[in-house]
Amino acid sequence: MPNSSTVAVIANHEGLDSQALLSKLAAGWRAAGVRVAGILAENNEAEGECSAAFVRDIASGKRFSVQLDAPLPGKTCHLDAAGMEEAGSGLLAQIPQADVVVVSKFGKLEAAQGGLWPAFAAALAAGKPLLTTVSPKHIDAWNAFAPRALWLEGESEAVEAWWSALRAAA
């Protein structure tokens, strides 16, 4: 497992637009020449328990639908696991060349080792700096996956300080 400082996580909470924060950081790093691989959620105006309708690959810009028209029988979530897995499969090939991997969130699919789980596992196995978010209900699963992750405040300054420290150490 990589040094704890290579894996950073932001706890999602009410009032934090974590996807806008991750998007801003990834765009700034890319503009500075950093090779950023990752997946970000967008269009969080959808209704329901699982509100992301699309995710976008940071490097290619390719957009993936991750919302079902209706939840599966007996479920309340509209999240399309197949769409999320398709987005993650494209990310796997980018990880070896990446300077940093930014993944929208470690959520219920990842807690069950689905969705973007393979990308999370590949980034950790490759020792790549990894930045993500996690909601309170998935903290136990996240801690089991990355017990030495560094928890950051949901502010650009905190994440930039983490990234600067990694760059200085490299």
C-alpha positions in Angstrom: 0.0 0.0 0.0 1.3 3.5 -0.8 2.4 6.0 1.7 -0.7 7.6 3.4 0.2 11.0 2.0 -0.3 9.8 -1.6 -4.0 9.1 -1.0 -6.2 12.0 0.0 -9.9 12.1 0.6 -12.4 14.8 1.3 -15.5 14.0 3.4 -18.6 15.1 1.5 -21.0 17.2 3.6 -23.9 19.5 3.3 -23.0 22.7 1.5 -19.8 21.3 -0.1 -19.8 21.1 -3.9 -17.0 18.6 -4.0 -17.4 18.0 -7.8 -16.8 21.6 -8.5 -13.8 21.6 -6.2 -12.3 18.5 -7.9 -13.0 19.9 -11.3 -11.4 23.2 -10.5 -8.3 21.5 -9.1 -8.0 19.1 -12.0 -8.3 21.9 -14.6 -5.7 24.0 -12.8 -3.3 21.0 -12.6 -3.8 20.2 -16.3 -3.2 23.8 -17.3 0.1 23.6 -15.4 1.2 20.5 -17.3 0.2 17.8 -14.8 -1.0 14.6 -16.3 -4.4 14.1 -14.5 -6.4 11.0 -15.0 -9.8 10.6 -13.5 -13.6 10.7 -13.6 -15.8 13.6 -12.3 -19.5 13.6 -11.7 -21.6 16.3 -13.4 -25.2 17.3 -13.8 -26.1 16.8 -10.1 -29.5 18.3 -10.7 -31.1 14.9 -11.0 -33.5 13.9 -8.3 -33.3 11.0 -6.0 -30.9 9.3 -3.6 -28.3 8.9 -6.3 -28.2 12.2 -8.1 -25.3 12.1 -10.6 -26.7 11.7 -14.1 -23.3 11.7 -15.9 -19.6 11.3 -15.3 -16.9 12.7 -17.5 -13.4 11.4 -18.1 -11.0 14.2 -17.3 -8.4 13.5 -20.0 -10.6 12.6 -22.9 -13.7 14.6 -22.0 -15.9 11.6 -22.8 -19.2 11.7 -21.0 -20.9 8.6 -19.6 -24.5 8.3 -18.6 -24.8 6.8 -15.1 -28.5 7.2 -14.4 -31.2 4.7 -15.2 -34.6 6.0 -16.4 -36.2 4.2 -13.4 -34.7 2.5 -10.4 -34.4 -1.3 -10.5 -37.4 -3.1 -8.9 -37.2 -2.8 -5.1 -34.6 0.0 -5.3 -34.7 3.8 -4.9 -31.5 4.6 -6.6 -31.3 5.4 -10.3 -27.6 4.8 -10.5 -26.5 2.8 -13.5 -23.7 0.5 -12.4 -22.9 -0.6 -15.9 -22.4 3.1 -17.0 -20.1 3.7 -14.1 -18.1 0.5 -14.8 -17.8 1.6 -18.5 -16.4 5.0 -17.4 -14.0 3.3 -15.0 -12.7 0.8 -17.6 -11.5 3.7 -19.8 -9.7 5.2 -16.9 -7.6 2.1 -16.2 -5.4 2.5 -19.3 -4.6 6.1 -18.2 -3.4 5.4 -14.7 0.1 4.2 -15.5 1.0 7.5 -17.3 -0.8 9.8 -14.8 0.8 12.1 -12.3 -2.3 12.1 -10.2 -5.7 10.3 -10.3 -8.8 12.2 -9.4 -12.0 10.2 -8.9 -15.4 11.8 -8.2 -16.2 9.7 -5.2 -15.9 6.4 -3.4 -19.6 5.6 -3.1 -22.0 2.7 -2.7 -20.8 0.9 -5.8 -17.2 1.1 -4.8 -18.0 0.1 -1.2 -19.3 -3.2 -2.8 -16.2 -3.4 -5.0 -18.1 -2.4 -8.1 -18.3 0.8 -10.2 -15.0 2.6 -10.1 -13.4 0.2 -7.7 -11.0 -1.2 -10.3 -9.7 2.3 -10.9 -9.2 3.0 -7.2 -7.4 -0.3 -6.8 -5.2 0.3 -9.8 -4.2 3.8 -8.6 -3.3 2.4 -5.2 -1.4 -0.6 -6.7 0.6 1.8 -9.0 1.4 4.1 -6.1 -0.2 7.1 -7.9 -1.4 10.1 -5.9 -5.1 9.6 -5.6 -7.7 12.3 -4.7 -11.4 11.5 -4.1 -14.4 12.2 -1.9 -16.5 9.9 0.3 -19.9 10.4 1.9 -20.4 9.8 5.6 -22.3 6.5 5.0 -19.3 5.0 3.2 -16.5 6.0 5.5 -16.2 2.5 7.0 -15.8 0.9 3.6 -13.3 3.6 2.6 -11.3 3.2 5.7 -11.2 -0.6 5.1 -9.9 0.1 1.5 -7.4 2.9 2.3 -6.9 3.0 6.0 -3.9 5.4 5.8 -5.5 8.0 3.6 -5.0 11.6 4.5 -8.3 13.4 5.3 -8.5 16.9 3.9 -10.8 19.8 4.3 -13.0 20.6 1.3 -11.0 23.6 0.4 -8.7 24.3 -2.5 -5.9 25.4 -0.2 -5.9 22.1 1.7 -5.7 20.1 -1.4 -3.1 22.3 -3.0 -1.0 22.0 0.1 -1.2 18.2 -0.1 -0.3 18.2 -3.8 2.6 20.6 -3.3 4.0 18.4 -0.5 3.8 15.4 -2.8 5.6 17.3 -5.7 8.3 18.5 -3.3 8.9 15.0 -2.0 9.2 13.6 -5.6 
